[in-house]
Amino acid sequence: MCLFIDEIQYLKDDEFEALITAIHRVNQKGLPVTLFAIKNKNIDITSVQEAYPVFEKSLDDSFFKVRYDRAAPKEKEFMLAMVACGEVPCTIAQVANKMNTNMKSISPLRVILHFGF
């Protein structure tokens, strides 16, 4: 989730409390959340494009790193095989090929990574 709020200084206390609560709930679910709060400057596409590399790096350094670090060795192998595909989308057949195995044997890993990771 990415929130862009212009003139954040004008939020009322109850609105600010609701915003913080929402961010906290998203964070509890382990989902990435970023808040861009701007004071006295309108957000435009150029601002978003300039901020994107910093945002992407913060995801890599925190959200994705935590998930990778807690993955089991086979789950890490699966993720690295996906990266090795070099194209999007990467099919389960391509992943199996990169892992030198068959699709049936890695299907449970795919489910874990997709739904429960």
C-alpha positions in Angstrom: 0.0 0.0 0.0 1.3 3.4 -0.9 -0.5 6.5 0.5 0.1 10.0 -0.8 -1.2 12.8 1.4 -0.9 16.4 0.5 -1.3 19.0 3.2 -1.0 16.4 6.0 -0.7 19.1 8.6 -4.4 19.8 8.2 -5.5 16.3 9.4 -7.7 16.4 12.5 -6.7 14.3 15.4 -9.2 11.6 14.7 -8.3 11.5 11.1 -4.6 11.2 12.0 -5.4 8.4 14.5 -7.3 6.5 11.8 -4.4 6.9 9.4 -1.9 5.5 12.0 -4.3 2.7 12.9 -4.7 1.7 9.2 -0.9 1.7 8.6 -0.4 -0.3 11.7 -2.9 -3.0 10.6 -1.4 -3.2 7.2 2.0 -3.6 8.8 0.7 -6.3 11.1 -0.3 -8.3 8.1 3.2 -8.2 6.9 2.4 -6.1 3.8 4.5 -3.2 2.6 3.2 0.2 3.4 4.7 3.6 2.5 3.3 7.0 3.4 4.3 10.1 1.4 3.3 13.2 3.3 3.7 16.5 1.6 3.4 19.9 3.2 2.7 22.9 1.0 3.8 21.1 -2.3 1.5 19.3 -4.7 2.5 15.7 -5.6 3.0 15.2 -9.4 4.2 12.4 -11.5 7.8 13.7 -11.5 7.9 13.6 -7.7 6.6 10.0 -7.7 9.2 9.0 -10.4 12.0 10.5 -8.3 10.9 8.8 -5.1 10.3 5.4 -6.7 14.0 4.1 -6.6 14.2 5.0 -2.9 10.9 3.3 -2.2 11.9 0.1 -4.2 15.2 -0.1 -2.3 13.4 0.2 1.0 11.2 -2.7 0.1 14.3 -4.7 -0.9 16.1 -3.9 2.3 13.2 -4.5 4.6 10.0 -6.2 3.4 11.5 -8.6 1.0 14.7 -9.3 3.0 12.8 -10.3 6.1 10.7 -12.8 4.0 13.8 -14.2 2.2 15.7 -14.6 5.5 12.9 -16.6 7.1 12.4 -18.9 4.0 13.5 -22.5 4.2 16.4 -23.6 2.0 14.1 -25.1 -0.7 12.0 -22.0 -0.8 15.1 -19.9 -1.3 16.1 -22.2 -4.1 12.7 -21.7 -5.7 13.0 -17.9 -5.5 16.5 -17.9 -6.9 15.3 -20.1 -9.8 12.6 -17.6 -10.5 15.1 -14.8 -10.7 17.3 -17.0 -13.0 14.4 -17.2 -15.5 15.2 -13.6 -16.4 11.8 -12.8 -17.7 8.3 -12.1 -16.5 6.2 -14.1 -16.1 8.3 -17.0 -15.2 6.3 -20.3 -15.5 6.4 -23.1 -13.0 7.9 -25.3 -15.8 10.8 -22.8 -16.2 11.4 -22.8 -12.4 11.4 -26.6 -12.3 13.9 -26.7 -15.2 16.2 -24.2 -13.4 15.9 -26.4 -10.3 16.6 -29.6 -12.3 13.4 -31.2 -11.1 9.8 -31.7 -12.2 6.8 -29.4 -11.7 5.0 -31.8 -9.4 7.8 -31.9 -6.9 7.9 -28.1 -6.6 4.2 -27.3 -6.7 3.9 -27.3 -2.8 6.7 -24.7 -2.7 4.9 -22.5 -5.1 1.7 -22.7 -3.0 3.7 -21.8 0.2 5.4 -18.9 -1.4 2.3 -17.6 -3.1 -0.2 -17.9 -0.3 1.6 -18.4 3.0 4.9 -16.6 2.8 
